[in-house]
Amino acid sequence: MAEVTIENLRIDYPLYGSHRSLRKEFFERAAGGFISHERNGHRGRVVIKALEDVSLHLADGDRLALIGHNGAGKTTLLKAIAGIYEPVAGRVDVRGRVTPLFDTMPGLDVDDTGYENIVTAGLLLGLSRTEIEAAIPDIEQFSELGEYLSLPVRTYSAGMLTRLSFSVVTALDPGILLLDEGIATGDAEFSERAARRMDEFIGRSHILVLASHAEGLLQSLCNRAALMKSGRILKLGTVDEVLTAYHADIERAS
């Protein structure tokens, strides 16, 4: 049984140092978060409040769309569920294996062979050696890379590397699947098979949390949605309800 419980979650990004260009860059990357200045004991340290008072519960079968403009906190929330970011306050309780696909080929080393990269990616995504070895025949068959899997990845074309990456990540048992803007599927010849495999892959997940600006994709894959703005969840509901609220918020701001 998979389950995600988030209660009163707060995540801050403290900014140390005072170099103006560094601050400017950080502010641009964190656009949408609330900027505060801590004075007690921190000499005016700048803090980006990336998430504030976020509560959410997901159970088996939930397919949650995260909707909001860039900097709203969608990716930060995904990374909090993945355990990458530690809460400043509140809690994140996750039951089940998490598959965070923010990087389609984690741990990629271009000097390693395709097979060696398959093992590295599998280990980083939480698989055991036995599970990785069991998945290799499927990866071989679907990627159609043949003897290239025994060669260093630096000899691959961009399309071949995409085939390898896609074949590896979609061979997993996803559990709690976290997706940020989806996974690249490569060339046109490969894309039709990839689309079918992706549907099957998502269907195997117990819980899906998807952050994307592609509204058609969100409507086709998700049964719930959360509207995020400035690090907060403004509304929870069906995908259509939340998209309506999102468009209304855009109109008010224009």
C-alpha positions in Angstrom: 0.0 0.0 0.0 1.3 3.4 -1.0 0.5 6.6 0.9 1.9 10.2 1.1 0.9 12.4 4.1 2.1 16.0 4.2 1.2 18.2 7.2 2.0 21.9 7.5 5.1 21.6 5.4 7.5 24.5 5.3 10.7 24.5 3.3 13.1 27.5 3.2 16.1 28.2 1.1 18.6 30.3 3.2 20.9 32.5 1.2 24.4 33.0 2.6 26.9 35.6 1.5 26.2 39.0 0.2 27.4 39.1 -3.4 24.8 41.0 -5.4 25.0 38.9 -8.6 24.6 35.7 -6.5 21.5 37.1 -4.9 20.1 38.2 -8.2 20.6 34.8 -9.7 19.0 33.1 -6.7 16.0 35.4 -6.7 15.4 34.7 -10.4 15.6 30.9 -9.9 13.3 31.1 -6.9 10.8 33.4 -8.4 7.4 33.0 -6.8 8.7 32.1 -3.3 8.2 34.6 -0.5 11.5 36.5 0.3 12.1 37.3 4.0 15.0 38.8 6.0 16.0 37.1 9.2 17.7 39.5 11.6 17.9 37.7 15.0 21.4 36.1 15.1 21.7 35.9 11.3 22.8 39.4 10.4 20.0 39.9 8.0 20.3 36.6 6.2 17.9 36.3 3.2 15.5 33.4 3.2 13.3 32.2 0.3 10.2 30.5 1.7 9.8 28.0 -1.0 6.9 26.1 0.6 4.6 27.4 3.4 1.9 25.5 5.3 1.4 22.8 2.7 -0.9 19.9 3.7 -1.8 17.0 1.4 -2.8 13.3 1.6 -2.4 10.8 -1.3 -3.5 7.2 -1.3 -3.3 4.3 -3.8 -4.8 5.2 -7.1 -4.3 9.0 -6.7 -3.0 10.8 -9.8 -2.2 14.3 -8.7 -1.5 17.2 -11.1 0.5 20.1 -9.8 -0.6 23.3 -11.5 0.9 26.8 -11.3 3.3 29.2 -12.9 7.1 28.7 -12.8 8.4 29.3 -9.3 5.0 28.3 -7.6 6.7 25.5 -5.6 5.7 22.5 -7.8 9.3 21.1 -8.2 10.1 21.9 -4.6 7.1 19.9 -3.4 8.1 16.9 -5.6 11.6 17.0 -4.2 10.2 17.2 -0.6 8.2 14.0 -1.3 11.3 12.4 -2.7 13.2 13.2 0.5 15.7 15.5 -1.3 14.6 18.6 0.8 14.2 18.4 4.5 11.3 20.3 6.1 12.0 23.4 8.3 8.6 22.7 9.8 5.8 20.2 9.4 6.3 16.6 8.2 6.4 14.4 5.1 5.4 10.8 5.7 5.9 8.5 2.7 4.9 4.8 2.6 6.1 2.9 -0.4 9.0 3.1 -2.8 9.5 6.5 -4.4 10.6 6.8 -8.0 11.6 10.4 -8.7 12.2 11.0 -12.4 13.7 14.5 -12.4 16.7 13.2 -14.3 15.9 10.6 -16.9 19.3 8.9 -16.5 20.6 9.5 -12.9 24.3 9.0 -12.4 25.1 9.0 -16.2 28.8 8.5 -16.9 29.7 8.9 -20.6 32.9 6.8 -20.1 30.9 3.8 -18.8 29.2 1.4 -21.1 25.4 1.2 -21.5 25.2 -1.8 -19.3 27.3 -0.1 -16.5 25.0 3.0 -16.7 21.9 0.7 -16.4 23.3 -0.7 -13.2 24.2 2.8 -11.8 20.8 4.3 -12.7 19.0 1.3 -11.2 20.9 1.5 -7.9 20.3 5.3 -7.6 16.6 4.7 -8.2 16.5 2.2 -5.3 16.7 -1.1 -7.1 18.6 -4.1 -5.9 21.2 -5.8 -8.1 18.8 -8.7 -8.5 16.0 -6.4 -9.7 18.4 -4.6 -12.1 19.6 -7.9 -13.6 16.0 -9.0 -14.0 15.2 -5.8 -15.9 18.1 -5.9 -18.3 16.5 -8.2 -21.0 13.5 -5.9 -21.2 15.8 -2.8 -21.5 17.9 -4.6 -24.2 14.7 -5.5 -26.2 13.0 -2.2 -26.0 16.0 0.1 -26.5 17.1 -1.9 -29.6 20.7 -0.7 -29.0 22.2 -4.2 -29.4 26.0 -4.3 -29.2 26.1 -0.6 -28.4 25.2 -1.5 -24.8 28.7 -2.9 -24.4 30.3 0.4 -25.7 31.0 3.6 -23.8 27.9 6.0 -23.8 30.1 8.7 -25.3 29.9 6.8 -28.6 26.1 7.2 -28.6 24.1 9.7 -30.6 21.6 11.9 -28.7 18.8 9.7 -30.0 20.5 6.5 -28.8 21.1 8.0 -25.3 17.4 9.0 -25.1 16.4 5.4 -26.0 18.6 4.0 -23.3 17.4 6.5 -20.7 13.8 6.0 -21.5 14.1 2.2 -21.6 15.8 2.1 -18.2 13.4 4.3 -16.3 10.3 2.7 -17.7 11.5 -0.8 -16.9 11.1 0.0 -13.2 8.2 -0.8 -10.8 7.5 2.9 -10.2 5.6 2.7 -6.8 5.1 6.4 -6.0 6.0 8.1 -9.3 7.2 11.7 -9.3 7.4 13.4 -12.7 8.5 16.9 -13.5 7.4 17.8 -17.1 7.5 14.2 -18.3 10.2 12.1 -19.9 11.7 12.7 -23.4 10.8 9.9 -25.8 13.3 10.6 -28.6 12.9 10.3 -32.4 9.6 9.9 -34.3 10.2 6.3 -35.1 10.6 5.5 -31.4 7.9 7.8 -30.1 4.8 5.7 -30.9 6.2 2.6 -29.0 7.4 5.0 -26.3 4.0 6.5 -25.8 2.4 3.1 -25.3 5.2 2.1 -22.9 4.8 5.3 -20.9 1.1 4.8 -20.5 1.8 1.3 -19.2 4.5 2.5 -16.9 2.3 5.2 -15.3 -0.5 2.6 -15.0 1.8 0.4 -12.9 2.4 3.2 -10.4 0.4 3.3 -7.1 0.5 7.1 -6.9 1.5 9.6 -9.5 2.4 13.3 -8.8 3.0 15.2 -12.1 4.1 18.8 -12.5 3.5 20.1 -16.0 2.2 23.0 -18.0 0.7 20.6 -20.6 -3.0 20.8 -19.7 -4.1 18.1 -22.0 -1.5 15.7 -20.5 -2.7 16.6 -17.0 -6.4 16.0 -17.9 -5.6 12.6 -19.5 -3.4 11.3 -16.7 -4.7 12.8 -13.4 -7.8 12.5 -11.3 -6.9 15.2 -8.8 -5.1 18.5 -8.9 -3.5 21.1 -6.7 -3.2 24.8 -7.6 0.1 26.2 -6.3 1.2 29.8 -5.9 4.0 31.4 -3.9 4.8 28.1 -2.2 1.2 27.4 -1.0 -1.6 25.2 -2.2 -4.5 27.5 -3.0 -7.0 24.9 -4.1 -7.5 21.1 -4.3 -10.0 19.5 -6.6 -10.6 17.8 -9.9 -8.2 18.7 -12.7 -10.9 20.8 -14.5 -11.8 22.7 -11.3 -8.2 23.6 -10.6 -7.5 24.6 -14.2 -10.5 26.9 -14.1 -9.2 28.5 -10.9 -5.7 28.8 -12.4 -7.0 30.6 -15.5 -9.1 32.9 -13.4 -6.0 33.7 -11.3 -4.1 34.5 -14.5 -6.9 36.8 -15.7 -7.0 38.7 -12.4 -3.2 39.2 -12.5 -3.2 40.5 -16.1 
